[in-house]
Amino acid sequence: MTGRERDVLRLVATGAASTDVVRRLPGEATVQTHLNRAMAELGLSSSVQVVVFAYGPPS
């Protein structure tokens, strides 16, 4: 996973909306591409799954 993909996942995992991510990491199409690639690599299909993945299983 690239650094940019990790950056996008990190922002989505903190609850940032797509528009917030684009403001922080300009290039809407690029941000969505990074998010889609990272999610595919991790086998995730929604932003909710990104958040769950980022925070890990409950302890």
Backbone as CSV, one residue per row, in Angstrom:
resi,resn,N_x,N_y,N_z,CA_x,CA_y,CA_z,C_x,C_y,C_z
1,MET,0.857,-1.168,0.000,0.000,0.000,0.000,0.905,1.234,0.000
2,THR,0.527,2.204,-0.801,1.342,3.413,-0.893,1.094,4.323,0.302
3,GLY,1.996,5.257,0.494,1.839,6.228,1.562,0.579,7.060,1.400
4,ARG,0.279,7.443,0.173,-0.918,8.247,-0.084,-2.181,7.445,0.228
5,GLU,-2.177,6.155,-0.122,-3.321,5.293,0.203,-3.504,5.218,1.717
6,ARG,-2.407,5.098,2.454,-2.483,5.079,3.921,-3.025,6.408,4.450
7,ASP,-2.579,7.521,3.865,-3.073,8.840,4.283,-4.577,8.944,4.095
8,VAL,-5.058,8.498,2.943,-6.498,8.558,2.654,-7.261,7.664,3.625
9,LEU,-6.788,6.447,3.831,-7.454,5.537,4.771,-7.485,6.125,6.177
10,ARG,-6.379,6.715,6.591,-6.301,7.305,7.926,-7.351,8.401,8.096
11,LEU,-7.487,9.264,7.098,-8.476,10.336,7.184,-9.901,9.792,7.190
12,VAL,-10.176,8.814,6.334,-11.513,8.219,6.297,-11.804,7.538,7.633
13,ALA,-10.810,6.883,8.191,-10.995,6.179,9.459,-11.283,7.126,10.614
14,THR,-10.854,8.376,10.508,-11.135,9.339,11.567,-12.489,9.998,11.382
15,GLY,-13.206,9.579,10.341,-14.539,10.115,10.116,-14.593,11.238,9.107
16,ALA,-13.482,11.535,8.474,-13.458,12.608,7.482,-14.313,12.224,6.277
17,ALA,-15.168,13.145,5.856,-15.973,12.938,4.654,-15.068,13.079,3.436
18,SER,-15.526,12.584,2.312,-14.733,12.669,1.077,-14.317,14.104,0.782
19,THR,-15.233,15.048,1.001,-14.897,16.454,0.728,-13.788,16.944,1.647
20,ASP,-13.770,16.472,2.897,-12.697,16.843,3.831,-11.360,16.254,3.379
21,VAL,-11.406,15.020,2.924,-10.184,14.363,2.453,-9.630,15.118,1.257
22,VAL,-10.502,15.527,0.352,-10.058,16.255,-0.845,-9.441,17.593,-0.441
23,ARG,-10.020,18.257,0.546,-9.450,19.533,1.010,-8.049,19.336,1.573
24,ARG,-7.856,18.248,2.276,-6.547,17.989,2.888,-5.553,17.395,1.902
25,LEU,-6.064,16.576,0.986,-5.226,15.919,-0.017,-5.832,16.213,-1.386
26,PRO,-5.508,17.348,-1.980,-6.168,17.787,-3.211,-6.176,16.737,-4.330
27,GLY,-7.227,16.791,-5.133,-7.377,15.895,-6.271,-8.438,14.856,-6.014
28,GLU,-9.690,15.228,-6.180,-10.806,14.346,-5.825,-10.720,12.982,-6.481
29,ALA,-10.473,12.970,-7.779,-10.397,11.684,-8.482,-9.253,10.844,-7.925
30,THR,-8.138,11.502,-7.640,-6.982,10.786,-7.106,-7.271,10.228,-5.722
31,VAL,-7.921,11.021,-4.880,-8.259,10.561,-3.533,-9.160,9.341,-3.614
32,GLN,-10.185,9.400,-4.457,-11.102,8.273,-4.589,-10.376,7.044,-5.136
33,THR,-9.466,7.254,-6.068,-8.684,6.142,-6.622,-7.833,5.504,-5.530
34,HIS,-7.151,6.328,-4.734,-6.326,5.791,-3.641,-7.183,5.014,-2.643
35,LEU,-8.337,5.576,-2.305,-9.223,4.906,-1.355,-9.694,3.567,-1.920
36,ASN,-10.131,3.567,-3.166,-10.618,2.322,-3.784,-9.523,1.257,-3.849
37,ARG,-8.316,1.664,-4.213,-7.206,0.699,-4.300,-6.871,0.125,-2.929
38,ALA,-6.804,1.003,-1.932,-6.477,0.540,-0.583,-7.560,-0.392,-0.055
39,MET,-8.821,-0.027,-0.275,-9.918,-0.882,0.183,-9.882,-2.232,-0.519
40,ALA,-9.607,-2.237,-1.809,-9.526,-3.501,-2.550,-8.391,-4.359,-2.011
41,GLU,-7.261,-3.734,-1.745,-6.103,-4.468,-1.236,-6.395,-5.089,0.130
42,LEU,-7.202,-4.393,0.923,-7.533,-4.882,2.261,-8.801,-5.729,2.294
43,GLY,-9.486,-5.842,1.150,-10.718,-6.624,1.096,-11.887,-5.936,1.773
44,LEU,-11.897,-4.602,1.759,-12.959,-3.832,2.397,-13.900,-3.276,1.325
45,SER,-15.185,-3.138,1.687,-16.137,-2.678,0.680,-16.898,-1.417,1.082
46,SER,-16.598,-0.855,2.265,-17.294,0.370,2.668,-16.414,1.182,3.602
47,SER,-16.753,2.457,3.741,-15.978,3.307,4.647,-16.180,2.877,6.098
48,VAL,-17.310,2.280,6.401,-17.530,1.751,7.758,-16.508,0.652,8.039
49,GLN,-16.263,-0.196,7.071,-15.272,-1.252,7.240,-13.874,-0.667,7.397
50,VAL,-13.598,0.456,6.747,-12.305,1.129,6.899,-12.115,1.547,8.358
51,VAL,-13.143,2.128,8.943,-13.065,2.572,10.335,-12.853,1.380,11.263
52,VAL,-13.616,0.319,11.064,-13.475,-0.880,11.903,-12.071,-1.451,11.756
53,PHE,-11.576,-1.516,10.531,-10.232,-2.027,10.286,-9.195,-1.161,10.994
54,ALA,-9.338,0.149,10.885,-8.360,1.068,11.462,-8.287,0.966,12.976
55,TYR,-9.408,0.764,13.610,-9.425,0.706,15.068,-9.258,-0.704,15.607
56,GLY,-9.340,-1.684,14.736,-9.114,-3.064,15.139,-10.297,-3.647,15.882
57,PRO,-10.216,-4.926,16.188,-11.315,-5.587,16.897,-11.430,-5.060,18.323
58,PRO,-12.630,-5.078,18.866,-12.800,-4.625,20.250,-12.022,-5.524,21.204
59,SER,-11.514,-4.926,22.256,-10.732,-5.735,23.209,-11.549,-6.087,24.422
